[in-house]
Structure formats: C-alpha cells, structure tokens
Amino acid sequence: MSPGRVRRTVAVSMAAAGVAALAAPAAAAAGRDTGPCPSGSPGKVTCTGGELADGTPYRFVVPDRWNGVVIVDLDFATRASDEPLTGELTDRGYAVGGTARTVTGWNIAAAIDNQAAALDRFEDAVGAPRWAVASGRSMGGFVSAGTAQVHPDVFDAAVPFCGGLGGAVGQWNQKLDTVFTLKSLLFPGRSLPVTGVPADTGQATQDWVSALTEAQATLRGRARIALAAAVGQLPNWGLDADGKATPKPRPGDVDAVQEGMFLALAGGEQPYIGQAMSSRRSIETLAGGNPSWNTGVDYAEQYAAAKPEQRRTVRKMYARAGLDLGADLRTLARAPRIAADPDAVRYLEKGIVFDGDLRIPVLTVNPVGDQISTVAQQQSYGLAVRKTGNGALLRQSYVNTVGHCTFTPGEQVAAITAMTERLKTGHWTASTTPQGLNRLARSTQDGPGRYVHYQPAVFNRPYFGS
C-alpha cells in the first residue's frame, strides 16, 4: 500500500464529515507550491501547483466548498484557466487538476506515474481527498485508464474520455494496417512513409493528405480509400476541411459513407493520417525503432469483419470503378510485410498493455465518430476486463458525435457525476445508461447530452501482451 493511500485512508472520515472547510486553510498552512490562481480561474477557489521531479508542471484548483473528490488529468496544467469544464466541476464542489504531457510525451509509463506523483503533491498541500479519480481526454484518457491499472492503491476510480484503449501496441498496429493498405494499393511507387517517419512530420502529413485528396477525385481512388478505412476500422463520419461536423451518413448512402471514411482519414484539423505520422515519429524516436508489425495479418479477414455498411460501400465502389476486390485483397496478401523491432515493442508494452486487471471502477466514454481513438478499441478494452472476471467494475458509454474528443463540458460532467454516484453507493446506478447520462448532462448549462446505445465492432488487432 502506498504512503498516499495510507494518508487518504486515515483521512476519509474527515472528508466525509465536511471537507468544505479544508482546502484553503490546509493549502495556506502547507506553504508548499501554493500561490495565486491564474487569471481567468473560477471564483471562490484555492490554487496550488509546481513541478514534479522530472520537471513536469502540475496545477490544482480547489473550491472553497470542496466535496472531497479530486479529478487528476494528464493535461490540466497546460489548459486555459477559464476552461468551461473546470468552472462546471468546481461549481459542483470538485477539486480539479493534474499535470502536462510536455515532458513525458509518448513515454506513457512515466506519464502514468506522474498522475500518482501529482496526487501526492495535492495531498501534501491541500489534504487527503475522500476519492481520487483519474480522468482526461485523448492521451489523457489513455493515461487515466493506465493509471487505474497501475495505481489502484492510489486512485479510487477512472473516467477515461476518448482514449486509445486498444493499448499502445494494439492501436499502433491498427494504424499500421490502414496506412499499409493505402500505400500498397494506391501509392506503391510514391515516397509516402508508413513507418520510419521523417523528422518533418508536417511535410509527411501534407504529402499524404495531398495524395489522398487526389485519389478521392477518382473512382478507383475512392474504392481503395474505402477498403483501407474498413480494414483500419475508421468511422464513416468525418469533419470537413474547415473542421466542421458533417451530417452523419445514413448506412445505405454509400457515397456519403465513403466520403465520411475519406474525411476521417484526411479531413479536419486533426486527420487520422496526420496523427499516424506525427505520433508514430515520436514513438519510434522514444522506442528506438518500429514497434508495429503486420506479419501474419490477413487483410481479407479484416475486411470481412468490417461493419456491414462499410463492406457494402466497398463492394459498390469497386463495382463502379471496374476493380476486382478479390484481386486487390490478393495484392495485399502478397505485399511484403513489416516486422517490428522487438526492443521497440517491449518499450511500447510498458506504456501500456491493457490486460483487464481492474481493481477500481472505470467508466469509459468515446465518440462513435472519433477518427483518432477509434471506437472499436473500446471493445478490446472491455473484452480484456471481462476475460479476467472484472466486468462488474467496468461501464462503457458512447456519444453520438464526430471528431476526436468532441464532447460538451456537460457530457463530461455527466460522466464524472455518474462515477461519483458509483463511489458513494458502491454500485453502478441507472445514471450510467445513455438516458441517465443524458439526464445528468441536461442539468448543466450545455443542455441535453448525446449519449446513445452503441455496439462497437470487434477490434481487429487486439494485443494483451507477449
């Protein structure tokens, strides 16, 4: 048991009895890493912050009437102090804070440990919370799920938003599949990187987006883009060139579905292909090599497992273009495979493989149209948890929105509130259903939520460890 957990266990009765009066006096008494709140911070709060041992900044905002719950987030220290979500949560009594990814980047193992270190600093300056909840968006969601697995003795719960919950190895194998298919079928002779991404990732992204945009203008290109997106389990819903949401395609509208697949790949300010360049470069640099492989992968099987509307779209697009789908799948089968560097795989495994070993409750939240943290990865996470007999600790939820982490503050508050109910009662309540989460979101200034019932596809590149 960690020292942080010991201090918190002793102090739970104090928190339950009325920790509203604890925050400001304790912070003043501690005199460590405390100071004025940044301009734009919510009213009636106390702030504390500083740097961890590795130079990572951290910051916390504690309301005068603290409810005893602290939310710890990978990216909080670099967010604007007037972020609406912070105001919503502190108004409801939550202490909110966390670190920054500026030092750790894709060193996920270090980022996970930093969440525990930041909580320890919070306890020193403010006092022991009744409950500590790891949460965050994007890499922050990924890290919060990792924190739940690695530090269940320090944290009481986790609410990961839009995290790549196929794990570090699994999600990057999936991205390799998409880019490998595109390169093999559309651009075999062009110098577009799949792995070994050059230092100028902005240029690599621009080259890929230009190539995909050219291909999208042709029938053959549209067909093969659809196949690659289906293999890579991308959404068939995307953002336009200006980053605005497009209408959700009807499953039977093959032109709209294909356009959505293309936009997921190359549309908006944060296209899938851009992250496949920039983040892969960072990972390969840290890992000292390529941690992804497709040796032994059958792309015909992956296509066959795609969602029905995507398979139908691929078939119709191939027919229009006069292409032979079977021939292209055979071309993929013959294409030289990419092997991983074993040392790089071991590095990526450390940060992190989700093995289902849960000891604290977790509520995941993911957009159905997220092009970065693809929704099928949620299925992989859930499967791992159920296989280890921990399904009772997990609830998974989905928001009917397009783009990466495109939640309203109200939808995020709803999930945090639902988890607080779980901690208070010791069991899941109806608040974790779509109807319950939407009811909780409705109580915020953002109005009704967009939570829906959703069944993600089976993740096609699961990896639970070597």
PyMOL commands that set and color helices and strands:
alter all, ss='L'
color gray80, all
select helices_A, chain A and resi 3-21+23-30+76-78+84-91+108-125+139-150+167-186+201-216+219-231+254-266+272-287+299-304+308-321+325-334+342-349+376-387+391-393+409-425+430-432+434-442
alter helices_A, ss='H'
color red, helices_A
select strands_A, chain A and resi 45-51+57-63+69-73+95-98+131-137+157-161+362-369+394-402+451-452
alter strands_A, ss='S'
color yellow, strands_A
deselect
rebuild
show_as cartoon
